[in-house]
Amino acid sequence: MASSITFTGLGSGLDTASIVSQLMAIERAPQDRLKTALAKEQSTLTALQQLNTSLAALQKSADSFSSGSTWTKLNATSSSSAVTISASSSATPSSLSVTVGHVATAAGNTYTTAAALSDTVTTATKLAVTLSDGTSTSVDLADGKLSTVISSLNGLKDASGTPLLSATAVSTGNGSYRLVVNQVATGQGALTITEAGGTPLMGGPDAAISRSGSDASITAGGVALTQRSNSFTSLMPGVDVTISPAAQGTTATLSVSDDGSSRANALNAFVSQINQVIDQIADTTSYGTITPGKAATGGGALPGDGTLRAITDQLLNTIFPGGGATMATMGLDLDRDGHLTFDQSKFQTAYKADPSGVQNAFIGANGFTSRVSKIAKLQSDSSTGSLTMTIKSENTEIARYNDEITAWDDRLAMKQTALTQQFTALETQLSRLQSQSSWLTAQLNSLSSSSKNN
């Protein structure tokens, strides 16, 4: 691609390239102001988006109380770490003694023939698998190598995509391995893997050491129960119990209580989330450090913004249900720093004394969590939220700035080309005049010399 030749100071002795650069700096001043404004708008947009995300998350947390997924949690405990318990919203306060007779184990086979991973251990193209519960299935083999058998067995899954087997190779030394296959699901019965025709995998009947699976058995409140899994779903209404391998022979006392502790923990986390939003607003609207005679430093993207600070006031006022009432006796209050505080001990005391009253105050139709949800939704709703609308406006403004900056790029490129051409023409003309001047001077000198000689 051809380029124009630029003469710099050849005729005038001036640094015309520097002159053009300085003139262009002046021409770029309006665009620089646009870029500064754009950077500020982008910083504002980022801050608003982050705050909007936090408020949307706050609304989701608030709604989880009224929907029941958070508030209705009960306190479920076990006297043994080997027996775990969980309670859903449908559970009721209760206590139960559980003694573990046996834990459920999975069936498995260890094959006695050792082979290298690349050795062919079967000529079958398909293996038949019978699980300990009597379920039969099959798996295709690409070839009969030990490594292929392992990967194929590991790839066997049920209709929901859950693996059925866990196969691996255990080294016997010198590059040889023994195949070990365990069933994933527990329960009484044996695991059988055969080739076509019923021939056991990798040899005769004595080719594998089989381990039969066992069922789990417990006695719960005097009732004997046996099942294939170690997880006893709905052992009591809304209560699931799981026993670990270390639980065999253990007696555990299981308790489901409604002392308000689970609710207190959930509310404490919720209040902390509100305070995080308040702090985020404070950072965004901060004036930063102000030093007389100097520009402020460390300020937020929207220093002093009254709209955002009003959100903080609204969130703080959610502790007041109206009519001059307060929720301080239920543990919810304000501190001197402009944050919510939550005393879990006060809450539990109030809840034990009046469960329905406390519940209505916190998660009723106009309860604390409902008031917080309304404020958060008013700002962050994806269609009508005030912050959402402001963010859309910011995006429009940023797009306008980008368009103007792009237009200035074209305008400045044309201006620089014009200035370069003007100075190049000037340099060319001056160079031509200097050549003419030199020629005339030479001619005059020649005439003067001739005159003297005559």
N, C-alpha and C positions, 0 to 999 in steps of 0.2 A: 504494500500500500504506500503510495507516494505521500511525502510530507512536505510542508512548506518550509523554506529556509528563512530563519529569523536572524537578522543582523542586530547585534547588541553592541552599541557604542562605537562601531567602526568609523562612522562619520562624525558623530557629535562628541564622542568621548564620554557620553552618559551611559549609566547602567540601566538601559531601557527595560531589561527583564525585571529588575527590582522595582522600577517605576510602575510597570504594568501590574506587578504583584501587589503593590501598595494600593493602587487604584482599585484593583479587584477586591481587596479587603474592605474598602469603603463600600463598594457595590454590594458585597455580601452581607453587610450589616443588617438589612431587613430580614434576610434569610436566617442569620444567626439568632435574631430575636425570636423568629418562629421556632427554631430548633430548641431554644431555651424554654419557650412556652410549651412545646411538645413534651419535653422531658418532664416538666412539672405535671402536665396532664397525665402522662403515663404513670408517674409516681402516685398521683391521686387515684388513678384507676386501680392500681395494684392494691393500695390500702383499702379502698372500698370493696373490692372483690374479696379480699381476705376477711374483712369484717362481715360481709354478707354471708360468706361460707360459715363463719362462726355462729352467726345468728340463726342460720338454717339448721345447724347442728343443735343449737340450743332449743329450737322449737321441737325438733325430733325427740330430744330427751324429755322435754316437758310433756309431750303427747304420750310418751311411753308409760307415764304414771296413770293417766286417765284411761288408757287402753287396757291396763291391767298387767302388762308384761313386767313392770317394775314394782309398782306398789304392792301387788299381791304376793310378792315373794315372802316365804316363811323362813324361819331360822331352823335349819336341819343340821343335826350334829350326831356323831357316832363316837362311842367311847373307845373305839379301836381304829387306828389308821388303816388296818387291813380290810375293814368293812366300810365302804363309803356310801353316803346317802345323799340324794337330791330330792327336793320337794318343788312341785309346780304349784300354780295358782289354785288348782282343785284340791290340794291337800288340806287337811284339818289338823289342829294340834293333837298330838298323840305320842305314845311311847311304846316301844316294843323291844323285847329281848330276842336276839338271834344267835343261835349256835351253829357254827359251820362244821358239818361232818366231813365232807369231801369237796375239793374244788374240781371243776371240770378241766380235763386235759385233752389234748389233741392227739389223734392217731398219727403214726409215722412209720417209715421204713428206713433202715440203714442197710445198703447193699454191700455184701462181703467182697465182691469182685472189684479189684483195683484196676484202674486204667488211666491212660493219659487223656487229657481233654480232647485231643484230636483222634483218639482211637474209636473205631466202630464197635459199639456195644450192643447193637441190635440191627437186624435186617428188616424190621417192621417199618411200615410207612404210617402206621397209626397205632396209638396206644389206648387201651380201654381202661378207664379209671372208675373204681367204685369207692365212694366215700363212706365214712363210718356210719352215716345215717341211712345207707342203702341206696343213695342217689347214684346213678350211673351216667357217665359222660365219656367223651373221647377227645383226643388231641392228635393232630396231624404232625408228622415229622418230615422235614425237608431232607434229612439224611440220618444215619444212625450213629453219628458221633456223640460222645458223651456231652460235649458242650451244647450240642443241638438239643439233646434230650432235656438238659437242665433248663435251657431258655424256653423250650416248648412247654414244659410242665409249669414253669413260672407264669407263662402267658395264659394259662387256663383260668377263665373267669365265669362267674354265674351271670344270669340275665341282667343284673343290676350293675355289672362291671366290677364286682368284688372278687379279688384273687381267691382261688380255691386251694392252691398248694404253694408251699415254699420249698423250693429245691435248691440245693447247693452242693459243692464238692469239697470234701475234707481231705487235705493232703496226707499221704502215708509216707512221703519222702521219695526222692529220686524221680520226681515228675509224675508220680502216680496219685490217683485220687479215688476216694470211695463216695458213691452217690448217697446223699441223705435227703429224704423227702418227708416233709411234715404237712399235715393238713392244717389249714388256717382255722377252720371252725372246730370247736371242742365238741365232746360228746362221746358216749359209749359206742364202741365198735372198732373195726379194723379198716385200714386203708389198703386197697388192692389195686395194683397196676399190672396189667398183662398185655402181651402182644396178641396178634390175631390168633384165634383158635384157643385162647385161654392160657397160653404159655407164659409163665411168670417172667417179668422183665429181668434181663441179665442172669438167666440161669434157672435152675430147678427150684423146688420148694424150699430148699435150704439156702438159697442165694441171698435172702434178706432176713434181717433181724427186725421183726415187727413189734411195734408198740401200740397196744390197743388204747383208744381214748376212753375217758371216764366221764360220767355225769357229775354235776354239782349237786350236793345235797345239804340242806339246812333245816333247822327246826326253828320256826318263827312263832313265838307265843304258844308253843306246844304243838304247832301244826308242822308235820313233816312234809317237806317239799323237795322234789327232785326234777332237774331239768338239764338240758345239754349245755347251756351257757352259764357263765359266771355272773351274768347281769340279770337280776330278777326285776323285770319291769312291772310297775304297779303292784309291788308287794303289798302296799297299802294304797288306797286311793290317792293318786297324785304323787306317790313316793316310789322312787327307783332305788334299788340297792345293788351294789356291785362288790363281789368278794375277790380278793387278790390271792395269788398262790400262797402267800404267807398266812392266809386266814384259816387254814385247816386246823380244826380243834379249838378255834377262838370263839368266845362268847362276847358279843357286843351289845350295848344298850343304845338303841336308836331313838332319837327324840325329834319331834317336830313341834316347835313352839311359835307362838305369836306374841312375843314380848316387844315387838316393834324394832328390834335391833337390825333386822335386814332392811326394813323401811328407813331406819335412821341412817344406815350406811349409804343407801341409794340417794337419800336427800342430801346428805353431806357432800357426795360427789357432784350432785346437781348444783348446789350452792357454789361449790368451787368453780364449776363451769361458768356460772353467771359472773362470778368475780373475774374470771379470765377475760370475758367479753368486756367488762368494765375497764380492766387494765388496758385492753387493746384499744378501746376508744380513747382512753387517757393518752396513750402513746401517739395515736394518730392526730389528736388535737393539741398536743403539747406545743408550747412556744419555744421550748428548748432553753438553753442557757443564754440569758440576755446580759451583755456587758455594755455599759454606757459608751457610746461612740463607736461601737462595733456591731456587725451583723450578728443576729442570733445564731447559735449553733445547736445542733442536736434536736431540732424541732421536728414535729410530725409532718405528714403530708398535707394535713388540713388544720394548721394551727388555729385554735380558738373557734373552730366550727361549731356554731350553736345548735345546728340540727343534730349532729352526732352526740353532743353533750346532753341534749334533751333525752336521748335514748337511755343514757346512764341514769338520769333522774327517774325515768319511767320504770326502769328495772329495780331501782332502789325502793320505789314506792309500792312495789308489788307485795311488800310485807305487811301493808296496811289494807285490811279487807273492807274498810269503809266504816262510817258511823263512829269514828274515833276509836275503833277497836285496834288491838295490837296482837301480834303473834309471838311476842317475847316469851310468854309463859309456856309456849310450845317449842321454844328453843330457837326461834328465828328472830334476828334483830340486826341492828346496824352498828358499825364501829365508827370511831372518829375519823378514820381514813377514807370513808366513803365506800365501804365494802359491806356485804352481807356477812353475818356470822350465824353459825348453826351449832347449838349445844345439843349433842345427841342424848346426853343424860336427861336433860329437861324434856326433850321430845318423848323419850321412852316413858318417863314418869307420867306425862300428860296422856300418852296413848293408853297406858294401862288403866288410867282413871276414867277415860272417856274415848274409847276407840272410834266410835261413829262420829263424834264431834270433831276429833282431830282429823279423821279421814276427810270429812266434809271441808274442813278449813284448808287442807292441803290439796286435795284432788277433786273437790266438788265442782259443780258447774261453773262457779265463779271463785274457785279455790286458788291457792297460790300458784300451782303449776299451770293452771288454765290462764291466769293473768299473764304469766311470763310467756306462754305460748302465743297469746294474742299479740303481744308487743313484738315478739320475734317474727311472727308471720307478717305483720303490718309492714315490716321493713324488708324481709327477705323473700316473700312470695315470688315465685318465678314469673308470674304474670302481672301482678298488681303491686308488688312490694315497692316502697318508696326508694330504698337503696337500689333495688333492681332497675327502677326507672332512671335513677341518677347514673348508674353504670352504663345503661344504654345511651344516655345523653353524652357521657364521657367518650364512649366509643365513636359516636358520631363526630364529636369535636376533634378527636385524634385523627380520624379519617380525613377531616377537612384540613388539618395542619399538614398531614402527609401529602395531600394533593397540592397544597400551596408550595411546600418545600420542593416537590418534584417540578412544579412549574418554574420555580426560581432556578433550579438546576439548568433547565433549558435556556432560560433568559441569561444566566450568568455565562454559560458556555458561548452563547452568541456574542455577548459583550466582550469576553476575553479575546475571542477571535477578531472582533472589530478593532480593539485596541492594539493587538499584536500586529494586525495588518497596517494600521496607521503608523505605528512606530517603525515598522519594517520599511514602509514607503518613505518615511522621513529619513531614515538612515541611508536608504538607497539614493535619495535625492542629494543628501549632504555629501555622500561619497562621490557622486557624479560631479558636484560643484567643486569638491576638493581636487579632483582629477583635472578639471578644466583650469582651476587656479594654478595648479602646478605646471600645466602646459603653457599657460600664458606667462607665468614667471620665467620659465625656461626660454620662451621666445624673446621676451624683453631683455633678458640677460644676454642672449645671443646677439641682439641688435646693438646693445650697448658695447659689447666687445668688438664688433665689426666697426663701429663708429670710432672707437679709440684707435684701432689699427690704421684707419684711413687718415 
